C-alpha cells in the first residue's frame, strides 16, 4: 500500500473525509517522523530495574487481582509519549498497553500524524487493572504515579499525549472536564513536559461522532511539537 493510501486508511479509521485530487499533488506527502534511535549504552539496566520494581509492586491492593502488570511499551528514547488510564481486561491478560480494538484505533491515530507506534512510548497511569475497569482510586494513583514519573524522566519525551479524562485529570492534578482541558498546552513533572489532552480510543469507539474533535486535537499536538525546541 502506498503512503497516501495508508494515510487515507488511517484518516478513514478516524472518520475523517478527504478530498482526493484527480492528479497527484506536486508537493511531497506528509513526512513520517523517524523511529527514535536506540537507547544509549547503560540505560537498559535502569529500565530493567524499573520493570522489575513494577512487576513485583505490592504498594496497593490492585496486585491481588492482577494477572500481570502492564509496564509500557515502545521506544525508550521516544520524542512522543502516550499515557492512558489503566489496563483493561485484555491488557491485563497480554501485559501490553492499548491492545484490541482501542489499540488498533490508537495506532491509526498516531499514524494519521506521521508517527509509527513503535517510535513512541506508551504507558498508563496505573500498571495494574482496577476491578471491573473502574476508575482508579486516588490512593492507587498516589502509589503508582512514581513509576510513571520515573518512566517520563527516563524517556524525556518532548511531548505527552494524554488519552482520556481519567488520565488527563490524574496527570495534571485537576478535576476539570476533558472538554476544558482540550486545546491547551499543559505541563507535567519536574521536566515541565508539554501535555496535550484528547479522547481515549475506547471512548471514540463508543462515540464515533467525537472522532473529528480528536483529529483536531491530534493536529494541535502536531503543531505544538513542531514549535518545540529540539533536544539538542
N, C-alpha and C positions, 0 to 999 in steps of 0.2 A: 504494500500500500504506500502511495506517495505521501510526502509530508502534508500537502494541502488536504489530501483525503483523510489522513489521520486527524488533522485539526478539525475538519468538518465532523468527523465521528465524535470527537471529544465534545465539541460545542453542541452537537446533537444530543449527547447524553445530558447536557445541562439545559436542554430545551431552548437553545438559542438559534433562531433562524438566521440564515446567512444569504447575502446577495452574491450570486455566482456570475462573474462576467462571461461574455461569450468568448473572449480571447484571454489568454493568460496575462496577468499583470506584468508590467515592465519592471516593477520593483521586486527585490528579493523577498522571499517569505520570511515570516517571523523567525528570528534566531532562537534556537533552543539553547538554554543555558547549559554549560558543560557540567558533567558529573564532577563532584568535588574530588580533589586529589586524595591519595592515600594518607592515612594518619601519620604524623611524624613518629620517628622511632621512639619507643618507650611508652607511648600513650596507651597501647593495648594493655599494659599491666594495670594502669589506672582504671580502664574500662572493665577489665576482668574483676578487679577488686570490688568495684561498684556493683557490677552484675551479681556477684556472689552475695553482697550485703542485701540486695533487693530480694534475691532468691530465698535467703534464709530469714527474712524480716518477720518478726512476730510482734511488731510495735502496736498493732491494733487487732481487734477481733476478726477482721476480714480474712486473716490467714487460715482461720478454722474451716472456711467453706470453699477455699480456692482449689482448683485443680493444679494450677501453677501460676506464678507471677507473670506479668506481661511487661517486660523491661523496656522495650522500644526496639526500633529497627531503622536502618538506613546508614547514611554516611556520618562518620564521627567528625568530619571537618565540614559539614554542610553549612551553606550560607543561609538556608531557609530551614526553619524548624516548625513542624506541625504538632500542635498539642490538642488532644481531645480530653474527654471527661474521665472515663474509666473503661476497663474491659467489659465487654458483653459476654454472653454465653459462648459464642464461637471463638472469641479472642482468648477466653479462659481455657478453652479446650486446646487451641493451637499454640498459645503462647506468643501470639503476634498481634500488634495493634491494627485496627481498621481492616478487617477481613470480611469476606462475604460481599453482599450487595453494596453496603455502605463503603467498603474498601474499594470496590470497583469504581464507584462514583468519585471517591476521593482521588483515585489515580487519574480519572478523566478530568477532574477539576484542576489538578496540578498540571497535567499535560496541556490544558487549554491556555495556560500562561507560560508554556515553554519549559516546564520542569519535569524531569524524569523522576519517578517515585524514589528510585534508589539514590538519587542525588540529594535528597532532603533527609532530615532525621525526624522520625515520628514517635511520639510518646503520649502518655496520658498523665493527668494529674494524679490519679490513683493507679497503682500497679496491680491491685487485686480487684476482682469483680465484686461489687456490692450485691447482696441477695436480691433476686428479682429485678436486677438492673435499676434499683432505686438510686436517687440522687446521693452523692457522698455526704456523710455527716461532717460537720466542722472538725470534730476531733480526729476523724480519719484523715482529712485533708492536712491537718496540722502535723500528723505523724508521717505522712507520705511526701509532703511537699519538699522536704530537704533532699530527697532522692532526685526529684525533678530539677531542683535548683542546681544540684551538682552536675546533672546532665547538661543543663544550659551553660554552666560555667566551663565545662569541658568542650562542648561543641563550639561555643562562642558564635552562635548564628548572628547574621546581620539583621534578620527579621524573623519574628514569630507569627505564625498564623494560628489563632485560637479558634477552634471549631466548636460552636455551640454555647448556649447561655451558661451552663454549669462550669465549663472550662474557663470561659472568659471571666465570670464572677470570681472564681477561686484564684485565678492567676492575678487578677487586678485588685482583689480585696474589696469588692464592691457588690452592692445589691441592685445596681441599675439594670434596666431591661436590656436585652440584646439589641433592640432597635435603637436605643440611645447610645450604645457602645459602638455601633457600626459607623464607618466613615470617618473615624477619628484615629489618630496615631496615639497609642498608649505606650507605657514603659513598664518593663518588668526587671526586677532583681538588681543586684549591685552593678551589673554592666549596663543598666539603663537600656536594655534591648528593646527596640521598637516592636510593638504588638499591634496587629490588625485583626479585627474580630469579624467572623462571618458565621453562617448557619452550619450546623452539623450535617454531614451527608445523610445520616439516618432520618433526620427531620425533613430534608429535601425529598427523600423517597416517599415520605408520608404526605408532604405538601409540595408537590411539583410546581405549583404556581409561584413559589418563592425562589425558584432557580434563577430567574432573571436578576433578582436582588443579589443573590450570591455571586453571579457573574460580575455585577458592578463592584462588589467587594474585592473580587479577585483582580480586577483591572486596577482598582485603587491600590491594592497591595503591590502590584507590579510596578506602579508608578512611584510609590513610596520607596521601594527597593532601588529603583533606578536613580533616585535622588540621593541615596545614602553614599557616604564616602566609602571607598574601598578599604579592605582590611589593611592594605599596605600603606 
